[in-house]
Amino acid sequence: MGPSSVEQIETDIAQLSLSDQLWLMERLAYRIRHANLHTVAVNEDALVAMAADPAIQHELQQIHAEFALTEMDGLDSER
């Protein structure tokens, strides 16, 4: 069995000049950061959509009503 794709890429990168390796590393970091930012934005959009969903709002109201009595048990939640 031959080397894995990652091992082959590493071998290929080692043959680049140091400046090209640095450029490639910066480019990869840029791509990873932007992919991560896109994921965060998508997740935030999903949360906004869920918060506006009437079914979710109804469920949250039921949960709040269910725990209303325990909120009055005298415990201070801000400790």
C-alpha positions, 0 to 999 in steps of 0.5 A, a space after each residue: 500500500 502506498 503513502 496516503 494522500 496527506 503524506 504525498 501532499 507533505 512530500 510535495 510541499 517539502 519540495 517547495 521553496 520556504 517562501 512558497 511553503 509560507 505562502 501556502 500555509 498562510 493561504 490554508 489558514 485564510 481558507 480555514 478561518 473563512 470557512 469557520 466564519 461562514 459556519 458561524 454565520 450559518 449557525 447564527 442564521 439558524 438560531 434566529 430562524 428557530 427563535 422566530 419559529 412559533 412552535 419553538 416559542 410555544 415550547 419555550 413558553 411551556 417549559 417556562 410555565 413548567 418551571 415557574 414554581 421552582 423559580 419561586 422556591 426561594 433560591 437565588 439564581 444570581 449567586 
